[in-house]
Amino acid sequence: MEASTEPTNTNIGRKIGRIRELRNIKQETMAAALGLSQQTVSRMEQSDILEDDVLEKVAKVLGVTPDAIKNFSEEAVVNYFNTFNDSSVNHGAFGNYHCTFNPLDKLVELFEENKKLYERLLQAEREKNELLKAK
């Protein structure tokens, strides 16, 4: 009888929790990065399996690949993190979460939206003044 070489997804939640702890990321921080509640992350870490798209998002937040989570072994990961030299020491309030948009683009977008709203308000005032003059 041949042993299967397929990676197993059993206890994937425990693996995620352990990697999160090794990365020194709190459940609250991970929940914020995923747009979930802390309770949802806690339930996720108790799950035996996760959908691939959820696993991919979690892996991105943790800074690992989905395969690394699936093939997690305590010894290998501990050795990896003990020899890993990350030059970006300060990860800010969200741990290893990297911004996926340019904040300046968002600021410009909001400014343009505000400008359009102001122009519509100004047009409404002009129309109101025209109606008052007509009376």
C-alpha positions in Angstrom: 0.0 0.0 0.0 1.4 3.4 -1.1 1.5 6.4 1.2 -0.2 9.5 -0.2 2.1 12.4 -1.0 -0.8 14.8 -1.2 -0.6 17.6 1.5 -3.4 17.4 4.0 -5.6 20.2 5.1 -6.6 18.6 8.4 -6.4 21.0 11.3 -5.7 23.9 9.0 -7.1 26.3 11.6 -4.5 25.2 14.2 -1.7 25.6 11.7 -3.0 29.2 10.9 -3.1 30.0 14.6 0.4 28.7 15.2 1.8 30.6 12.3 0.0 33.7 13.5 1.5 33.3 16.9 5.0 32.7 15.5 4.6 35.9 13.4 3.5 37.7 16.6 0.2 38.8 15.0 -2.8 39.1 17.3 -6.2 37.8 16.3 -7.6 41.3 16.3 -4.9 42.5 13.9 -5.5 39.6 11.6 -9.3 40.2 11.8 -8.8 43.9 10.8 -6.6 43.0 7.9 -9.1 40.4 6.6 -12.1 42.7 7.3 -13.6 40.1 9.8 -14.4 40.1 13.5 -12.0 38.6 16.0 -14.6 35.9 16.8 -14.6 34.9 13.2 -10.8 34.5 13.2 -11.1 32.5 16.4 -13.6 30.1 14.8 -11.4 29.9 11.6 -8.5 28.8 13.8 -10.7 26.0 15.2 -11.7 24.8 11.7 -10.3 21.6 10.2 -10.6 22.9 6.6 -10.9 26.3 4.9 -12.0 27.3 1.4 -9.0 28.0 -0.9 -9.9 31.7 -1.4 -10.1 32.2 2.3 -6.8 30.3 2.8 -5.2 32.5 0.2 -6.3 35.7 2.0 -5.1 34.4 5.3 -1.8 33.4 3.9 -1.2 36.9 2.4 -1.9 38.5 5.8 0.5 36.0 7.5 3.1 36.6 4.9 3.3 33.0 3.8 2.0 31.0 0.9 -1.2 28.8 1.1 1.1 25.8 0.6 3.2 26.8 3.5 0.1 26.7 5.7 -1.1 23.4 4.3 2.4 21.8 4.7 3.1 23.4 8.1 5.3 21.5 10.5 6.3 23.0 13.8 10.0 22.1 13.4 10.4 23.5 9.8 8.6 26.7 10.5 10.4 27.4 13.8 13.7 26.9 12.0 12.6 29.1 9.1 11.5 32.0 11.5 14.7 31.6 13.5 16.9 32.1 10.5 14.7 34.7 8.7 16.1 38.2 8.6 13.5 40.7 7.7 14.9 44.2 7.0 11.6 45.9 7.5 11.4 45.7 11.3 8.6 48.2 11.9 5.4 46.8 10.3 3.1 49.4 11.9 -0.2 48.8 13.6 -1.3 45.9 11.4 1.8 43.7 11.8 2.7 42.2 8.4 -0.3 43.6 6.5 0.8 45.6 3.5 -1.4 48.3 2.1 -2.9 47.2 -1.3 -3.8 50.7 -2.5 -2.0 54.0 -2.7 -3.3 56.4 0.0 -2.6 59.4 -2.2 -4.8 58.0 -4.9 -7.6 57.6 -2.3 -7.1 61.2 -1.2 -7.2 62.5 -4.8 -10.3 60.4 -5.4 -12.0 61.8 -2.3 -11.0 65.4 -3.3 -12.6 64.9 -6.8 -15.7 63.5 -5.3 -15.9 66.4 -2.9 -15.4 68.8 -5.8 -18.3 67.2 -7.7 -20.6 67.5 -4.7 -19.7 71.1 -4.3 -20.4 71.9 -7.9 -23.8 70.2 -7.7 -24.6 72.2 -4.6 -23.6 75.4 -6.3 -25.7 74.5 -9.3 -28.7 73.9 -7.1 -28.2 77.3 -5.4 -28.1 79.0 -8.9 -31.3 77.3 -9.9 -33.0 78.4 -6.6 -31.8 82.0 -7.2 -33.2 81.9 -10.8 -36.6 80.7 -9.4 -36.7 83.4 -6.8 -35.8 86.1 -9.4 -38.6 84.8 -11.7 -41.3 85.5 -9.0 
